[in-house]
Amino acid sequence: MSVLAILMISGLFVLAAMVGLADAFLHLILWIIGRLRTPKSERPVQPPAQGITA
């Protein structure tokens, strides 16, 4: 009985990890699509670096 409980709990953790990875992947894809759709002129300009630069 305890082996079955351990397998079910570990399976639940694996399922939660898979859902989390799928969510992160989906957010990455949507971020890339949104980034590609905005024109470069509308993107924020990064200010020049201050101090020591390589």
Biopython code that builds the backbone (N, CA, C, O; Angstrom):
import numpy as np
from Bio.PDB.StructureBuilder import StructureBuilder

atoms = [
    (1, "MET", "N", (0.814, -1.197, 0.000)),
    (1, "MET", "CA", (0.000, 0.000, 0.000)),
    (1, "MET", "C", (0.859, 1.262, 0.000)),
    (1, "MET", "O", (0.530, 2.232, -0.683)),
    (2, "SER", "N", (1.937, 1.259, 0.747)),
    (2, "SER", "CA", (2.787, 2.451, 0.796)),
    (2, "SER", "C", (3.501, 2.668, -0.536)),
    (2, "SER", "O", (3.755, 3.808, -0.924)),
    (3, "VAL", "N", (3.825, 1.578, -1.242)),
    (3, "VAL", "CA", (4.473, 1.712, -2.544)),
    (3, "VAL", "C", (3.528, 2.398, -3.517)),
    (3, "VAL", "O", (3.943, 3.247, -4.306)),
    (4, "LEU", "N", (2.267, 2.029, -3.458)),
    (4, "LEU", "CA", (1.270, 2.653, -4.335)),
    (4, "LEU", "C", (1.123, 4.141, -4.018)),
    (4, "LEU", "O", (0.990, 4.958, -4.929)),
    (5, "ALA", "N", (1.146, 4.494, -2.748)),
    (5, "ALA", "CA", (1.044, 5.900, -2.358)),
    (5, "ALA", "C", (2.265, 6.684, -2.836)),
    (5, "ALA", "O", (2.129, 7.812, -3.310)),
    (6, "ILE", "N", (3.446, 6.099, -2.716)),
    (6, "ILE", "CA", (4.667, 6.765, -3.174)),
    (6, "ILE", "C", (4.626, 6.977, -4.681)),
    (6, "ILE", "O", (5.001, 8.043, -5.170)),
    (7, "LEU", "N", (4.172, 5.972, -5.415)),
    (7, "LEU", "CA", (4.079, 6.101, -6.868)),
    (7, "LEU", "C", (3.065, 7.163, -7.273)),
    (7, "LEU", "O", (3.304, 7.917, -8.217)),
    (8, "MET", "N", (1.953, 7.230, -6.581)),
    (8, "MET", "CA", (0.941, 8.234, -6.921)),
    (8, "MET", "C", (1.427, 9.643, -6.601)),
    (8, "MET", "O", (1.198, 10.568, -7.381)),
    (9, "ILE", "N", (2.092, 9.816, -5.465)),
    (9, "ILE", "CA", (2.594, 11.136, -5.097)),
    (9, "ILE", "C", (3.707, 11.578, -6.049)),
    (9, "ILE", "O", (3.738, 12.732, -6.476)),
    (10, "SER", "N", (4.610, 10.670, -6.377)),
    (10, "SER", "CA", (5.684, 11.037, -7.304)),
    (10, "SER", "C", (5.119, 11.304, -8.692)),
    (10, "SER", "O", (5.617, 12.182, -9.397)),
    (11, "GLY", "N", (4.105, 10.575, -9.096)),
    (11, "GLY", "CA", (3.449, 10.832, -10.369)),
    (11, "GLY", "C", (2.787, 12.196, -10.397)),
    (11, "GLY", "O", (2.778, 12.871, -11.426)),
    (12, "LEU", "N", (2.235, 12.596, -9.266)),
    (12, "LEU", "CA", (1.630, 13.912, -9.166)),
    (12, "LEU", "C", (2.678, 15.011, -9.312)),
    (12, "LEU", "O", (2.437, 16.024, -9.970)),
    (13, "PHE", "N", (3.847, 14.807, -8.693)),
    (13, "PHE", "CA", (4.924, 15.782, -8.839)),
    (13, "PHE", "C", (5.433, 15.850, -10.274)),
    (13, "PHE", "O", (5.730, 16.934, -10.776)),
    (14, "VAL", "N", (5.535, 14.717, -10.928)),
    (14, "VAL", "CA", (5.978, 14.697, -12.331)),
    (14, "VAL", "C", (4.967, 15.421, -13.210)),
    (14, "VAL", "O", (5.343, 16.176, -14.107)),
    (15, "LEU", "N", (3.690, 15.192, -12.953)),
    (15, "LEU", "CA", (2.653, 15.867, -13.722)),
    (15, "LEU", "C", (2.703, 17.377, -13.502)),
    (15, "LEU", "O", (2.571, 18.146, -14.454)),
    (16, "ALA", "N", (2.893, 17.805, -12.256)),
    (16, "ALA", "CA", (2.997, 19.237, -11.964)),
    (16, "ALA", "C", (4.216, 19.849, -12.648)),
    (16, "ALA", "O", (4.145, 20.975, -13.140)),
    (17, "ALA", "N", (5.325, 19.126, -12.686)),
    (17, "ALA", "CA", (6.523, 19.631, -13.355)),
    (17, "ALA", "C", (6.293, 19.752, -14.857)),
    (17, "ALA", "O", (6.743, 20.718, -15.474)),
    (18, "MET", "N", (5.608, 18.800, -15.445)),
    (18, "MET", "CA", (5.326, 18.856, -16.882)),
    (18, "MET", "C", (4.404, 20.025, -17.218)),
    (18, "MET", "O", (4.591, 20.691, -18.236)),
    (19, "VAL", "N", (3.414, 20.275, -16.368)),
    (19, "VAL", "CA", (2.509, 21.408, -16.589)),
    (19, "VAL", "C", (3.286, 22.720, -16.463)),
    (19, "VAL", "O", (3.075, 23.643, -17.249)),
    (20, "GLY", "N", (4.175, 22.804, -15.488)),
    (20, "GLY", "CA", (4.981, 24.005, -15.313)),
    (20, "GLY", "C", (5.898, 24.260, -16.500)),
    (20, "GLY", "O", (6.038, 25.400, -16.941)),
    (21, "LEU", "N", (6.518, 23.219, -17.015)),
    (21, "LEU", "CA", (7.386, 23.377, -18.181)),
    (21, "LEU", "C", (6.593, 23.773, -19.422)),
    (21, "LEU", "O", (7.040, 24.605, -20.212)),
    (22, "ALA", "N", (5.418, 23.177, -19.589)),
    (22, "ALA", "CA", (4.580, 23.539, -20.732)),
    (22, "ALA", "C", (4.141, 24.995, -20.628)),
    (22, "ALA", "O", (4.098, 25.699, -21.636)),
    (23, "ASP", "N", (3.817, 25.451, -19.429)),
    (23, "ASP", "CA", (3.423, 26.836, -19.223)),
    (23, "ASP", "C", (4.583, 27.787, -19.543)),
    (23, "ASP", "O", (4.387, 28.806, -20.205)),
    (24, "ALA", "N", (5.766, 27.457, -19.080)),
    (24, "ALA", "CA", (6.933, 28.301, -19.356)),
    (24, "ALA", "C", (7.233, 28.337, -20.855)),
    (24, "ALA", "O", (7.556, 29.394, -21.397)),
    (25, "PHE", "N", (7.131, 27.207, -21.514)),
    (25, "PHE", "CA", (7.377, 27.146, -22.954)),
    (25, "PHE", "C", (6.356, 27.980, -23.710)),
    (25, "PHE", "O", (6.711, 28.690, -24.651)),
    (26, "LEU", "N", (5.090, 27.903, -23.310)),
    (26, "LEU", "CA", (4.042, 28.671, -23.956)),
    (26, "LEU", "C", (4.273, 30.172, -23.776)),
    (26, "LEU", "O", (4.101, 30.944, -24.720)),
    (27, "HIS", "N", (4.662, 30.588, -22.566)),
    (27, "HIS", "CA", (4.942, 31.995, -22.328)),
    (27, "HIS", "C", (6.134, 32.467, -23.165)),
    (27, "HIS", "O", (6.127, 33.588, -23.673)),
    (28, "LEU", "N", (7.140, 31.632, -23.306)),
    (28, "LEU", "CA", (8.297, 31.987, -24.131)),
    (28, "LEU", "C", (7.892, 32.170, -25.590)),
    (28, "LEU", "O", (8.297, 33.140, -26.231)),
    (29, "ILE", "N", (7.103, 31.252, -26.110)),
    (29, "ILE", "CA", (6.656, 31.339, -27.504)),
    (29, "ILE", "C", (5.817, 32.598, -27.718)),
    (29, "ILE", "O", (6.007, 33.309, -28.704)),
    (30, "LEU", "N", (4.884, 32.877, -26.791)),
    (30, "LEU", "CA", (4.048, 34.062, -26.941)),
    (30, "LEU", "C", (4.865, 35.345, -26.811)),
    (30, "LEU", "O", (4.565, 36.333, -27.481)),
    (31, "TRP", "N", (5.895, 35.347, -25.959)),
    (31, "TRP", "CA", (6.754, 36.517, -25.822)),
    (31, "TRP", "C", (7.531, 36.760, -27.113)),
    (31, "TRP", "O", (7.681, 37.900, -27.552)),
    (32, "ILE", "N", (8.026, 35.672, -27.717)),
    (32, "ILE", "CA", (8.778, 35.801, -28.975)),
    (32, "ILE", "C", (7.866, 36.324, -30.080)),
    (32, "ILE", "O", (8.263, 37.196, -30.852)),
    (33, "ILE", "N", (6.646, 35.794, -30.159)),
    (33, "ILE", "CA", (5.711, 36.252, -31.188)),
    (33, "ILE", "C", (5.386, 37.729, -30.979)),
    (33, "ILE", "O", (5.365, 38.497, -31.941)),
    (34, "GLY", "N", (5.135, 38.128, -29.754)),
    (34, "GLY", "CA", (4.854, 39.532, -29.470)),
    (34, "GLY", "C", (6.033, 40.423, -29.780)),
    (34, "GLY", "O", (5.866, 41.543, -30.262)),
    (35, "ARG", "N", (7.221, 39.928, -29.505)),
    (35, "ARG", "CA", (8.436, 40.706, -29.771)),
    (35, "ARG", "C", (8.654, 40.873, -31.277)),
    (35, "ARG", "O", (9.090, 41.931, -31.730)),
    (36, "LEU", "N", (8.353, 39.838, -32.043)),
    (36, "LEU", "CA", (8.534, 39.914, -33.493)),
    (36, "LEU", "C", (7.484, 40.794, -34.153)),
    (36, "LEU", "O", (7.744, 41.370, -35.210)),
    (37, "ARG", "N", (6.304, 40.910, -33.553)),
    (37, "ARG", "CA", (5.228, 41.691, -34.161)),
    (37, "ARG", "C", (5.379, 43.182, -33.917)),
    (37, "ARG", "O", (4.846, 43.981, -34.687)),
    (38, "THR", "N", (6.095, 43.583, -32.860)),
    (38, "THR", "CA", (6.259, 45.017, -32.607)),
    (38, "THR", "C", (7.404, 45.553, -33.463)),
    (38, "THR", "O", (8.463, 44.931, -33.543)),
    (39, "PRO", "N", (7.197, 46.698, -34.100)),
    (39, "PRO", "CA", (8.272, 47.271, -34.912)),
    (39, "PRO", "C", (9.458, 47.691, -34.036)),
    (39, "PRO", "O", (9.302, 47.989, -32.852)),
    (40, "LYS", "N", (10.621, 47.707, -34.639)),
    (40, "LYS", "CA", (11.830, 48.060, -33.885)),
    (40, "LYS", "C", (11.788, 49.491, -33.375)),
    (40, "LYS", "O", (12.410, 49.810, -32.361)),
    (41, "SER", "N", (11.056, 50.356, -34.073)),
    (41, "SER", "CA", (10.994, 51.760, -33.646)),
    (41, "SER", "C", (10.216, 51.917, -32.340)),
    (41, "SER", "O", (10.431, 52.887, -31.613)),
    (42, "GLU", "N", (9.310, 50.976, -32.029)),
    (42, "GLU", "CA", (8.517, 51.061, -30.802)),
    (42, "GLU", "C", (9.198, 50.394, -29.615)),
    (42, "GLU", "O", (8.755, 50.574, -28.481)),
    (43, "ARG", "N", (10.247, 49.640, -29.839)),
    (43, "ARG", "CA", (10.930, 48.951, -28.742)),
    (43, "ARG", "C", (11.726, 49.953, -27.909)),
    (43, "ARG", "O", (12.272, 50.911, -28.457)),
    (44, "PRO", "N", (11.799, 49.749, -26.612)),
    (44, "PRO", "CA", (12.577, 50.687, -25.788)),
    (44, "PRO", "C", (14.062, 50.626, -26.140)),
    (44, "PRO", "O", (14.626, 49.555, -26.365)),
    (45, "VAL", "N", (14.663, 51.788, -26.179)),
    (45, "VAL", "CA", (16.083, 51.889, -26.514)),
    (45, "VAL", "C", (16.879, 51.708, -25.225)),
    (45, "VAL", "O", (16.571, 52.325, -24.205)),
    (46, "GLN", "N", (17.896, 50.866, -25.276)),
    (46, "GLN", "CA", (18.728, 50.623, -24.105)),
    (46, "GLN", "C", (19.742, 51.760, -23.975)),
    (46, "GLN", "O", (20.457, 52.066, -24.929)),
    (47, "PRO", "N", (19.806, 52.387, -22.798)),
    (47, "PRO", "CA", (20.758, 53.489, -22.648)),
    (47, "PRO", "C", (22.197, 52.973, -22.697)),
    (47, "PRO", "O", (22.440, 51.802, -22.406)),
    (48, "PRO", "N", (23.147, 53.828, -23.059)),
    (48, "PRO", "CA", (24.529, 53.381, -23.105)),
    (48, "PRO", "C", (25.033, 52.984, -21.711)),
    (48, "PRO", "O", (24.612, 53.540, -20.696)),
    (49, "ALA", "N", (25.922, 52.030, -21.695)),
    (49, "ALA", "CA", (26.462, 51.534, -20.420)),
    (49, "ALA", "C", (27.333, 52.599, -19.767)),
    (49, "ALA", "O", (28.043, 53.343, -20.444)),
    (50, "GLN", "N", (27.266, 52.658, -18.453)),
    (50, "GLN", "CA", (28.072, 53.606, -17.685)),
    (50, "GLN", "C", (29.208, 52.862, -17.001)),
    (50, "GLN", "O", (29.040, 51.711, -16.599)),
    (51, "GLY", "N", (30.329, 53.488, -16.869)),
    (51, "GLY", "CA", (31.431, 52.869, -16.145)),
    (51, "GLY", "C", (32.306, 52.033, -17.054)),
    (51, "GLY", "O", (32.471, 52.339, -18.235)),
    (52, "ILE", "N", (32.865, 50.973, -16.490)),
    (52, "ILE", "CA", (33.807, 50.127, -17.205)),
    (52, "ILE", "C", (33.032, 49.225, -18.155)),
    (52, "ILE", "O", (32.106, 48.526, -17.743)),
    (53, "THR", "N", (33.418, 49.243, -19.429)),
    (53, "THR", "CA", (32.800, 48.371, -20.416)),
    (53, "THR", "C", (33.886, 47.512, -21.050)),
    (53, "THR", "O", (35.050, 47.905, -21.127)),
    (54, "ALA", "N", (33.484, 46.349, -21.494)),
    (54, "ALA", "CA", (34.445, 45.429, -22.106)),
    (54, "ALA", "C", (34.590, 45.701, -23.576)),
    (54, "ALA", "O", (35.359, 45.023, -24.257)),
]
sb = StructureBuilder()
sb.init_structure("model")
sb.init_model(0)
sb.init_chain("A")
sb.init_seg("    ")
for serial, (resi, resn, name, xyz) in enumerate(atoms, 1):
    if name == "N":
        sb.init_residue(resn, " ", resi, " ")
    sb.init_atom(name, np.array(xyz, "f"), 0.0, 1.0, " ", f" {name:<3s}", serial, name[0])
structure = sb.get_structure()
